[in-house]
Amino acid sequence: MYIKQVIIEGFTSYKDQTIAEPFSPKINCIVGANGSGKSNFFKAIRFVLNDFSGAGAEERQKLLHEGAGHASIFGYVEVVFDNSDGRFPLDRDEVRLRRTIGLKKDEFTIDRKHVKCVASNGNQHGSAAWWSSAWPVATAGQ
């Protein structure tokens, strides 16, 4: 399993739809100038993997784009995984996880079908059942 594509819109510094691809099944490196959105790119991946669980309206507002122009009223992050190894228990070679937020919504979809995010301990939100610490995301310090 590896990330094939990341799509971000209306999330933190990404006002317009941004598509990042292709990714290697081995090691990937994201580089750029200061202020170019590298940290927010990784924040977006963590967001869709449910690292921001149970965020209230105020916390969700902080995640929406508020830069130049009009502020976003919703935002989403979609991560497309290669599932040819079958790590996701779905009969597909590609799996799309998407999280959409607005002031009054926080929705998850898998392959464009709405799902309720349930933690492995049975609580809604929390650590997502599909996330494992065996898949590290390492970011450099500020």
Disulfide bonds with the S-S distance in Angstrom:
none
